[in-house]
Amino acid sequence: MVEFNIPHGKMRIHAEGFFRDAGRMQIQRMLKYLSLSRPDEGQVREIRGWLEEQIRREKTEEARGSKASCKLVEKYGCILGYVDKILGGNDGGS
């Protein structure tokens, strides 16, 4: 669960469903709002770790021939790039 401020309140999202189903613009907007909420390094590491784990899982499925997993690997990799760009999430540990 990721919680962050939005202009008129707070928002909570379930990362798995949101990142899987949301479009690029929705994800960028969410990360921008999260950035404005000033997440701590732990929150950014948690999001990065979750995305990296999903990429590993989907690559395993992709190796089994799942085309859907191939697309999710690409999508999660792209989201990871957004995290690094918008949240400054590149902690050098990965």
Biopython code that builds the backbone (N, CA, C, O; Angstrom):
import numpy as np
from Bio.PDB.StructureBuilder import StructureBuilder

atoms = [
    (1, "MET", "N", (0.855, -1.167, 0.000)),
    (1, "MET", "CA", (0.000, 0.000, 0.000)),
    (1, "MET", "C", (0.906, 1.238, 0.000)),
    (1, "MET", "O", (1.822, 1.347, 0.815)),
    (2, "VAL", "N", (0.640, 2.156, -0.915)),
    (2, "VAL", "CA", (1.382, 3.407, -0.999)),
    (2, "VAL", "C", (0.422, 4.538, -0.658)),
    (2, "VAL", "O", (-0.663, 4.629, -1.232)),
    (3, "GLU", "N", (0.815, 5.395, 0.271)),
    (3, "GLU", "CA", (-0.022, 6.524, 0.668)),
    (3, "GLU", "C", (0.732, 7.817, 0.384)),
    (3, "GLU", "O", (1.930, 7.923, 0.648)),
    (4, "PHE", "N", (0.012, 8.801, -0.158)),
    (4, "PHE", "CA", (0.626, 10.084, -0.478)),
    (4, "PHE", "C", (-0.441, 11.162, -0.504)),
    (4, "PHE", "O", (-1.636, 10.876, -0.572)),
    (5, "ASN", "N", (0.015, 12.412, -0.448)),
    (5, "ASN", "CA", (-0.901, 13.551, -0.480)),
    (5, "ASN", "C", (-1.262, 13.896, -1.918)),
    (5, "ASN", "O", (-0.446, 13.779, -2.832)),
    (6, "ILE", "N", (-2.502, 14.323, -2.091)),
    (6, "ILE", "CA", (-2.967, 14.876, -3.353)),
    (6, "ILE", "C", (-3.507, 16.271, -3.033)),
    (6, "ILE", "O", (-3.647, 16.604, -1.856)),
    (7, "PRO", "N", (-3.810, 17.087, -4.022)),
    (7, "PRO", "CA", (-4.201, 18.472, -3.730)),
    (7, "PRO", "C", (-5.269, 18.659, -2.661)),
    (7, "PRO", "O", (-5.205, 19.629, -1.905)),
    (8, "HIS", "N", (-6.237, 17.774, -2.573)),
    (8, "HIS", "CA", (-7.324, 17.972, -1.614)),
    (8, "HIS", "C", (-7.496, 16.783, -0.684)),
    (8, "HIS", "O", (-8.622, 16.391, -0.373)),
    (9, "GLY", "N", (-6.387, 16.207, -0.239)),
    (9, "GLY", "CA", (-6.483, 15.096, 0.697)),
    (9, "GLY", "C", (-5.332, 14.127, 0.559)),
    (9, "GLY", "O", (-4.224, 14.500, 0.173)),
    (10, "LYS", "N", (-5.611, 12.875, 0.881)),
    (10, "LYS", "CA", (-4.620, 11.802, 0.789)),
    (10, "LYS", "C", (-5.164, 10.703, -0.113)),
    (10, "LYS", "O", (-6.374, 10.549, -0.279)),
    (11, "MET", "N", (-4.246, 9.951, -0.687)),
    (11, "MET", "CA", (-4.636, 8.841, -1.531)),
    (11, "MET", "C", (-3.820, 7.621, -1.124)),
    (11, "MET", "O", (-2.638, 7.723, -0.798)),
    (12, "ARG", "N", (-4.465, 6.487, -1.151)),
    (12, "ARG", "CA", (-3.809, 5.203, -0.930)),
    (12, "ARG", "C", (-4.037, 4.357, -2.160)),
    (12, "ARG", "O", (-5.143, 4.284, -2.697)),
    (13, "ILE", "N", (-2.959, 3.714, -2.598)),
    (13, "ILE", "CA", (-3.112, 2.794, -3.727)),
    (13, "ILE", "C", (-2.516, 1.448, -3.357)),
    (13, "ILE", "O", (-1.574, 1.354, -2.570)),
    (14, "HIS", "N", (-3.076, 0.441, -3.928)),
    (14, "HIS", "CA", (-2.520, -0.903, -3.815)),
    (14, "HIS", "C", (-1.573, -1.044, -5.003)),
    (14, "HIS", "O", (-2.016, -1.099, -6.150)),
    (15, "ALA", "N", (-0.276, -1.103, -4.730)),
    (15, "ALA", "CA", (0.741, -1.046, -5.781)),
    (15, "ALA", "C", (0.521, -2.092, -6.865)),
    (15, "ALA", "O", (0.583, -1.767, -8.051)),
    (16, "GLU", "N", (0.269, -3.321, -6.491)),
    (16, "GLU", "CA", (0.155, -4.388, -7.485)),
    (16, "GLU", "C", (-0.924, -4.096, -8.516)),
    (16, "GLU", "O", (-0.669, -4.159, -9.719)),
    (17, "GLY", "N", (-2.112, -3.780, -8.059)),
    (17, "GLY", "CA", (-3.206, -3.506, -8.994)),
    (17, "GLY", "C", (-2.996, -2.218, -9.765)),
    (17, "GLY", "O", (-3.250, -2.163, -10.968)),
    (18, "PHE", "N", (-2.535, -1.186, -9.083)),
    (18, "PHE", "CA", (-2.366, 0.105, -9.741)),
    (18, "PHE", "C", (-1.298, 0.043, -10.822)),
    (18, "PHE", "O", (-1.555, 0.417, -11.966)),
    (19, "PHE", "N", (-0.105, -0.423, -10.476)),
    (19, "PHE", "CA", (0.978, -0.444, -11.463)),
    (19, "PHE", "C", (0.673, -1.392, -12.627)),
    (19, "PHE", "O", (1.101, -1.140, -13.753)),
    (20, "ARG", "N", (-0.053, -2.466, -12.369)),
    (20, "ARG", "CA", (-0.392, -3.412, -13.433)),
    (20, "ARG", "C", (-1.433, -2.825, -14.389)),
    (20, "ARG", "O", (-1.344, -3.016, -15.602)),
    (21, "ASP", "N", (-2.430, -2.101, -13.834)),
    (21, "ASP", "CA", (-3.571, -1.679, -14.642)),
    (21, "ASP", "C", (-3.531, -0.229, -15.128)),
    (21, "ASP", "O", (-4.184, 0.104, -16.118)),
    (22, "ALA", "N", (-2.784, 0.625, -14.456)),
    (22, "ALA", "CA", (-2.784, 2.051, -14.801)),
    (22, "ALA", "C", (-1.974, 2.316, -16.063)),
    (22, "ALA", "O", (-1.064, 1.565, -16.416)),
    (23, "GLY", "N", (-2.328, 3.397, -16.722)),
    (23, "GLY", "CA", (-1.590, 3.837, -17.896)),
    (23, "GLY", "C", (-0.387, 4.683, -17.500)),
    (23, "GLY", "O", (-0.228, 5.062, -16.340)),
    (24, "ARG", "N", (0.451, 4.968, -18.484)),
    (24, "ARG", "CA", (1.684, 5.714, -18.253)),
    (24, "ARG", "C", (1.432, 7.066, -17.595)),
    (24, "ARG", "O", (2.121, 7.423, -16.639)),
    (25, "MET", "N", (0.466, 7.813, -18.089)),
    (25, "MET", "CA", (0.192, 9.144, -17.541)),
    (25, "MET", "C", (-0.319, 9.062, -16.104)),
    (25, "MET", "O", (0.048, 9.890, -15.270)),
    (26, "GLN", "N", (-1.162, 8.071, -15.807)),
    (26, "GLN", "CA", (-1.657, 7.898, -14.437)),
    (26, "GLN", "C", (-0.508, 7.589, -13.482)),
    (26, "GLN", "O", (-0.461, 8.110, -12.368)),
    (27, "ILE", "N", (0.403, 6.753, -13.920)),
    (27, "ILE", "CA", (1.541, 6.385, -13.084)),
    (27, "ILE", "C", (2.459, 7.582, -12.869)),
    (27, "ILE", "O", (2.916, 7.822, -11.751)),
    (28, "GLN", "N", (2.730, 8.328, -13.928)),
    (28, "GLN", "CA", (3.577, 9.513, -13.780)),
    (28, "GLN", "C", (2.936, 10.530, -12.842)),
    (28, "GLN", "O", (3.622, 11.129, -12.013)),
    (29, "ARG", "N", (1.643, 10.725, -12.965)),
    (29, "ARG", "CA", (0.927, 11.664, -12.096)),
    (29, "ARG", "C", (0.996, 11.197, -10.638)),
    (29, "ARG", "O", (1.248, 11.997, -9.737)),
    (30, "MET", "N", (0.776, 9.918, -10.415)),
    (30, "MET", "CA", (0.837, 9.377, -9.057)),
    (30, "MET", "C", (2.228, 9.581, -8.474)),
    (30, "MET", "O", (2.356, 9.993, -7.321)),
    (31, "LEU", "N", (3.279, 9.298, -9.253)),
    (31, "LEU", "CA", (4.640, 9.469, -8.752)),
    (31, "LEU", "C", (4.969, 10.938, -8.502)),
    (31, "LEU", "O", (5.726, 11.262, -7.586)),
    (32, "LYS", "N", (4.396, 11.827, -9.320)),
    (32, "LYS", "CA", (4.607, 13.261, -9.099)),
    (32, "LYS", "C", (3.988, 13.672, -7.762)),
    (32, "LYS", "O", (4.618, 14.381, -6.978)),
    (33, "TYR", "N", (2.752, 13.227, -7.500)),
    (33, "TYR", "CA", (2.108, 13.543, -6.225)),
    (33, "TYR", "C", (2.882, 12.925, -5.061)),
    (33, "TYR", "O", (3.041, 13.548, -4.012)),
    (34, "LEU", "N", (3.353, 11.715, -5.253)),
    (34, "LEU", "CA", (4.151, 11.075, -4.223)),
    (34, "LEU", "C", (5.416, 11.887, -3.960)),
    (34, "LEU", "O", (5.809, 12.073, -2.809)),
    (35, "SER", "N", (6.044, 12.362, -5.013)),
    (35, "SER", "CA", (7.246, 13.186, -4.889)),
    (35, "SER", "C", (6.960, 14.458, -4.097)),
    (35, "SER", "O", (7.751, 14.859, -3.243)),
    (36, "LEU", "N", (5.824, 15.086, -4.387)),
    (36, "LEU", "CA", (5.438, 16.305, -3.677)),
    (36, "LEU", "C", (5.139, 16.038, -2.198)),
    (36, "LEU", "O", (5.197, 16.950, -1.374)),
    (37, "SER", "N", (4.821, 14.787, -1.870)),
    (37, "SER", "CA", (4.579, 14.394, -0.482)),
    (37, "SER", "C", (5.890, 14.154, 0.268)),
    (37, "SER", "O", (5.891, 13.840, 1.458)),
    (38, "ARG", "N", (6.984, 14.305, -0.439)),
    (38, "ARG", "CA", (8.323, 14.124, 0.136)),
    (38, "ARG", "C", (8.495, 12.767, 0.806)),
    (38, "ARG", "O", (8.643, 12.680, 2.025)),
    (39, "PRO", "N", (8.475, 11.715, 0.004)),
    (39, "PRO", "CA", (8.652, 10.384, 0.593)),
    (39, "PRO", "C", (10.055, 10.236, 1.168)),
    (39, "PRO", "O", (11.009, 10.827, 0.663)),
    (40, "ASP", "N", (10.172, 9.443, 2.228)),
    (40, "ASP", "CA", (11.507, 9.210, 2.773)),
    (40, "ASP", "C", (12.207, 8.131, 1.939)),
    (40, "ASP", "O", (11.580, 7.455, 1.122)),
    (41, "GLU", "N", (13.502, 7.985, 2.158)),
    (41, "GLU", "CA", (14.289, 7.022, 1.375)),
    (41, "GLU", "C", (13.748, 5.609, 1.513)),
    (41, "GLU", "O", (13.795, 4.824, 0.565)),
    (42, "GLY", "N", (13.233, 5.284, 2.692)),
    (42, "GLY", "CA", (12.672, 3.951, 2.907)),
    (42, "GLY", "C", (11.482, 3.670, 2.010)),
    (42, "GLY", "O", (11.345, 2.564, 1.486)),
    (43, "GLN", "N", (10.620, 4.662, 1.828)),
    (43, "GLN", "CA", (9.452, 4.486, 0.955)),
    (43, "GLN", "C", (9.885, 4.288, -0.493)),
    (43, "GLN", "O", (9.343, 3.437, -1.198)),
    (44, "VAL", "N", (10.856, 5.070, -0.931)),
    (44, "VAL", "CA", (11.339, 4.945, -2.303)),
    (44, "VAL", "C", (11.993, 3.581, -2.493)),
    (44, "VAL", "O", (11.757, 2.917, -3.502)),
    (45, "ARG", "N", (12.815, 3.156, -1.529)),
    (45, "ARG", "CA", (13.451, 1.828, -1.620)),
    (45, "ARG", "C", (12.400, 0.725, -1.654)),
    (45, "ARG", "O", (12.548, -0.262, -2.375)),
    (46, "GLU", "N", (11.333, 0.898, -0.866)),
    (46, "GLU", "CA", (10.270, -0.105, -0.838)),
    (46, "GLU", "C", (9.591, -0.225, -2.209)),
    (46, "GLU", "O", (9.341, -1.333, -2.684)),
    (47, "ILE", "N", (9.299, 0.897, -2.830)),
    (47, "ILE", "CA", (8.673, 0.881, -4.159)),
    (47, "ILE", "C", (9.625, 0.253, -5.173)),
    (47, "ILE", "O", (9.224, -0.598, -5.966)),
    (48, "ARG", "N", (10.886, 0.678, -5.141)),
    (48, "ARG", "CA", (11.882, 0.112, -6.072)),
    (48, "ARG", "C", (12.008, -1.395, -5.858)),
    (48, "ARG", "O", (12.025, -2.165, -6.818)),
    (49, "GLY", "N", (12.095, -1.810, -4.593)),
    (49, "GLY", "CA", (12.225, -3.236, -4.290)),
    (49, "GLY", "C", (11.035, -4.031, -4.784)),
    (49, "GLY", "O", (11.187, -5.128, -5.322)),
    (50, "TRP", "N", (9.829, -3.463, -4.596)),
    (50, "TRP", "CA", (8.626, -4.144, -5.056)),
    (50, "TRP", "C", (8.668, -4.308, -6.578)),
    (50, "TRP", "O", (8.379, -5.383, -7.102)),
    (51, "LEU", "N", (9.031, -3.227, -7.281)),
    (51, "LEU", "CA", (9.101, -3.287, -8.740)),
    (51, "LEU", "C", (10.159, -4.282, -9.206)),
    (51, "LEU", "O", (9.914, -5.056, -10.131)),
    (52, "GLU", "N", (11.319, -4.269, -8.582)),
    (52, "GLU", "CA", (12.383, -5.209, -8.958)),
    (52, "GLU", "C", (11.950, -6.652, -8.743)),
    (52, "GLU", "O", (12.251, -7.519, -9.563)),
    (53, "GLU", "N", (11.243, -6.917, -7.644)),
    (53, "GLU", "CA", (10.741, -8.264, -7.380)),
    (53, "GLU", "C", (9.714, -8.674, -8.435)),
    (53, "GLU", "O", (9.724, -9.815, -8.897)),
    (54, "GLN", "N", (8.829, -7.753, -8.819)),
    (54, "GLN", "CA", (7.838, -8.057, -9.851)),
    (54, "GLN", "C", (8.520, -8.355, -11.187)),
    (54, "GLN", "O", (8.098, -9.250, -11.919)),
    (55, "ILE", "N", (9.566, -7.608, -11.497)),
    (55, "ILE", "CA", (10.303, -7.852, -12.744)),
    (55, "ILE", "C", (10.909, -9.255, -12.717)),
    (55, "ILE", "O", (10.830, -9.981, -13.708)),
    (56, "ARG", "N", (11.513, -9.642, -11.594)),
    (56, "ARG", "CA", (12.084, -10.993, -11.481)),
    (56, "ARG", "C", (11.007, -12.066, -11.657)),
    (56, "ARG", "O", (11.204, -13.048, -12.373)),
    (57, "ARG", "N", (9.861, -11.861, -10.990)),
    (57, "ARG", "CA", (8.768, -12.838, -11.108)),
    (57, "ARG", "C", (8.260, -12.951, -12.541)),
    (57, "ARG", "O", (8.073, -14.048, -13.067)),
    (58, "GLU", "N", (8.043, -11.804, -13.154)),
    (58, "GLU", "CA", (7.502, -11.821, -14.516)),
    (58, "GLU", "C", (8.513, -12.376, -15.516)),
    (58, "GLU", "O", (8.122, -12.997, -16.503)),
    (59, "LYS", "N", (9.796, -12.162, -15.276)),
    (59, "LYS", "CA", (10.815, -12.753, -16.163)),
    (59, "LYS", "C", (10.781, -14.267, -16.075)),
    (59, "LYS", "O", (11.017, -14.954, -17.068)),
    (60, "THR", "N", (10.488, -14.792, -14.886)),
    (60, "THR", "CA", (10.359, -16.243, -14.730)),
    (60, "THR", "C", (9.179, -16.734, -15.559)),
    (60, "THR", "O", (9.278, -17.747, -16.252)),
    (61, "GLU", "N", (8.065, -16.016, -15.485)),
    (61, "GLU", "CA", (6.888, -16.384, -16.278)),
    (61, "GLU", "C", (7.153, -16.194, -17.768)),
    (61, "GLU", "O", (6.714, -16.996, -18.593)),
    (62, "GLU", "N", (7.866, -15.141, -18.101)),
    (62, "GLU", "CA", (8.206, -14.866, -19.500)),
    (62, "GLU", "C", (9.028, -16.018, -20.068)),
    (62, "GLU", "O", (8.840, -16.408, -21.221)),
    (63, "ALA", "N", (9.932, -16.560, -19.268)),
    (63, "ALA", "CA", (10.760, -17.684, -19.701)),
    (63, "ALA", "C", (9.899, -18.917, -19.985)),
    (63, "ALA", "O", (10.291, -19.799, -20.749)),
    (64, "ARG", "N", (8.732, -18.961, -19.365)),
    (64, "ARG", "CA", (7.796, -20.070, -19.604)),
    (64, "ARG", "C", (6.909, -19.805, -20.816)),
    (64, "ARG", "O", (6.042, -20.615, -21.145)),
    (65, "GLY", "N", (7.127, -18.672, -21.478)),
    (65, "GLY", "CA", (6.400, -18.377, -22.706)),
    (65, "GLY", "C", (5.221, -17.440, -22.561)),
    (65, "GLY", "O", (4.423, -17.322, -23.491)),
    (66, "SER", "N", (5.082, -16.776, -21.443)),
    (66, "SER", "CA", (3.957, -15.875, -21.224)),
    (66, "SER", "C", (4.204, -14.523, -21.892)),
    (66, "SER", "O", (5.114, -13.784, -21.514)),
    (67, "LYS", "N", (3.378, -14.213, -22.891)),
    (67, "LYS", "CA", (3.499, -12.912, -23.561)),
    (67, "LYS", "C", (3.050, -11.780, -22.640)),
    (67, "LYS", "O", (3.595, -10.678, -22.703)),
    (68, "ALA", "N", (2.062, -12.045, -21.787)),
    (68, "ALA", "CA", (1.603, -11.027, -20.840)),
    (68, "ALA", "C", (2.736, -10.659, -19.894)),
    (68, "ALA", "O", (2.900, -9.486, -19.559)),
    (69, "SER", "N", (3.511, -11.629, -19.461)),
    (69, "SER", "CA", (4.632, -11.359, -18.565)),
    (69, "SER", "C", (5.699, -10.535, -19.259)),
    (69, "SER", "O", (6.324, -9.679, -18.632)),
    (70, "CYS", "N", (5.914, -10.778, -20.531)),
    (70, "CYS", "CA", (6.878, -9.985, -21.300)),
    (70, "CYS", "C", (6.480, -8.512, -21.281)),
    (70, "CYS", "O", (7.324, -7.637, -21.084)),
    (71, "LYS", "N", (5.207, -8.247, -21.485)),
    (71, "LYS", "CA", (4.724, -6.864, -21.467)),
    (71, "LYS", "C", (4.841, -6.250, -20.076)),
    (71, "LYS", "O", (5.179, -5.073, -19.946)),
    (72, "LEU", "N", (4.564, -7.039, -19.030)),
    (72, "LEU", "CA", (4.676, -6.521, -17.670)),
    (72, "LEU", "C", (6.130, -6.234, -17.299)),
    (72, "LEU", "O", (6.405, -5.265, -16.590)),
    (73, "VAL", "N", (7.060, -7.061, -17.768)),
    (73, "VAL", "CA", (8.479, -6.797, -17.518)),
    (73, "VAL", "C", (8.851, -5.440, -18.106)),
    (73, "VAL", "O", (9.522, -4.639, -17.455)),
    (74, "GLU", "N", (8.416, -5.187, -19.328)),
    (74, "GLU", "CA", (8.690, -3.894, -19.966)),
    (74, "GLU", "C", (8.038, -2.752, -19.189)),
    (74, "GLU", "O", (8.666, -1.720, -18.952)),
    (75, "LYS", "N", (6.792, -2.936, -18.798)),
    (75, "LYS", "CA", (6.066, -1.886, -18.085)),
    (75, "LYS", "C", (6.704, -1.595, -16.738)),
    (75, "LYS", "O", (6.928, -0.433, -16.400)),
    (76, "TYR", "N", (7.002, -2.646, -15.954)),
    (76, "TYR", "CA", (7.612, -2.433, -14.641)),
    (76, "TYR", "C", (8.997, -1.813, -14.769)),
    (76, "TYR", "O", (9.390, -1.006, -13.926)),
    (77, "GLY", "N", (9.741, -2.175, -15.806)),
    (77, "GLY", "CA", (11.047, -1.558, -16.036)),
    (77, "GLY", "C", (10.905, -0.074, -16.335)),
    (77, "GLY", "O", (11.706, 0.737, -15.871)),
    (78, "CYS", "N", (9.899, 0.277, -17.098)),
    (78, "CYS", "CA", (9.619, 1.677, -17.414)),
    (78, "CYS", "C", (9.220, 2.436, -16.146)),
    (78, "CYS", "O", (9.677, 3.558, -15.927)),
    (79, "ILE", "N", (8.383, 1.839, -15.322)),
    (79, "ILE", "CA", (7.967, 2.471, -14.066)),
    (79, "ILE", "C", (9.181, 2.687, -13.166)),
    (79, "ILE", "O", (9.294, 3.721, -12.508)),
    (80, "LEU", "N", (10.082, 1.719, -13.137)),
    (80, "LEU", "CA", (11.295, 1.848, -12.343)),
    (80, "LEU", "C", (12.097, 3.066, -12.805)),
    (80, "LEU", "O", (12.667, 3.787, -11.986)),
    (81, "GLY", "N", (12.137, 3.288, -14.110)),
    (81, "GLY", "CA", (12.794, 4.483, -14.649)),
    (81, "GLY", "C", (12.102, 5.757, -14.183)),
    (81, "GLY", "O", (12.769, 6.738, -13.854)),
    (82, "TYR", "N", (10.773, 5.753, -14.153)),
    (82, "TYR", "CA", (10.028, 6.915, -13.656)),
    (82, "TYR", "C", (10.357, 7.173, -12.186)),
    (82, "TYR", "O", (10.534, 8.317, -11.770)),
    (83, "VAL", "N", (10.437, 6.093, -11.408)),
    (83, "VAL", "CA", (10.754, 6.233, -9.983)),
    (83, "VAL", "C", (12.116, 6.910, -9.839)),
    (83, "VAL", "O", (12.272, 7.839, -9.046)),
    (84, "ASP", "N", (13.088, 6.447, -10.600)),
    (84, "ASP", "CA", (14.425, 7.045, -10.532)),
    (84, "ASP", "C", (14.412, 8.512, -10.945)),
    (84, "ASP", "O", (15.074, 9.347, -10.328)),
    (85, "LYS", "N", (13.658, 8.816, -11.986)),
    (85, "LYS", "CA", (13.621, 10.185, -12.500)),
    (85, "LYS", "C", (12.819, 11.119, -11.590)),
    (85, "LYS", "O", (13.279, 12.210, -11.257)),
    (86, "ILE", "N", (11.635, 10.694, -11.193)),
    (86, "ILE", "CA", (10.722, 11.567, -10.455)),
    (86, "ILE", "C", (11.032, 11.590, -8.961)),
    (86, "ILE", "O", (10.974, 12.644, -8.326)),
    (87, "LEU", "N", (11.359, 10.433, -8.406)),
    (87, "LEU", "CA", (11.580, 10.356, -6.959)),
    (87, "LEU", "C", (13.053, 10.367, -6.588)),
    (87, "LEU", "O", (13.397, 10.409, -5.406)),
    (88, "GLY", "N", (13.933, 10.328, -7.596)),
    (88, "GLY", "CA", (15.346, 10.245, -7.276)),
    (88, "GLY", "C", (15.652, 8.939, -6.582)),
    (88, "GLY", "O", (16.473, 8.885, -5.666)),
    (89, "GLY", "N", (14.978, 7.873, -7.029)),
    (89, "GLY", "CA", (15.062, 6.591, -6.335)),
    (89, "GLY", "C", (16.279, 5.765, -6.619)),
    (89, "GLY", "O", (16.356, 4.633, -6.140)),
    (90, "ASN", "N", (17.242, 6.260, -7.372)),
    (90, "ASN", "CA", (18.421, 5.466, -7.658)),
    (90, "ASN", "C", (19.398, 5.596, -6.507)),
    (90, "ASN", "O", (20.201, 6.529, -6.463)),
    (91, "ASP", "N", (19.328, 4.643, -5.563)),
    (91, "ASP", "CA", (20.151, 4.715, -4.364)),
    (91, "ASP", "C", (21.516, 4.058, -4.536)),
    (91, "ASP", "O", (22.306, 3.990, -3.594)),
    (92, "GLY", "N", (21.787, 3.575, -5.752)),
    (92, "GLY", "CA", (23.069, 2.964, -6.037)),
    (92, "GLY", "C", (23.209, 1.558, -5.489)),
    (92, "GLY", "O", (24.225, 0.904, -5.720)),
    (93, "GLY", "N", (22.217, 1.086, -4.773)),
    (93, "GLY", "CA", (22.309, -0.241, -4.172)),
    (93, "GLY", "C", (21.838, -1.348, -5.084)),
    (93, "GLY", "O", (21.939, -2.515, -4.707)),
    (94, "SER", "N", (21.333, -1.047, -6.256)),
    (94, "SER", "CA", (20.820, -2.092, -7.149)),
    (94, "SER", "C", (21.593, -2.112, -8.424)),
    (94, "SER", "O", (21.310, -2.924, -9.305)),
]
sb = StructureBuilder()
sb.init_structure("model")
sb.init_model(0)
sb.init_chain("A")
sb.init_seg("    ")
for serial, (resi, resn, name, xyz) in enumerate(atoms, 1):
    if name == "N":
        sb.init_residue(resn, " ", resi, " ")
    sb.init_atom(name, np.array(xyz, "f"), 0.0, 1.0, " ", f" {name:<3s}", serial, name[0])
structure = sb.get_structure()
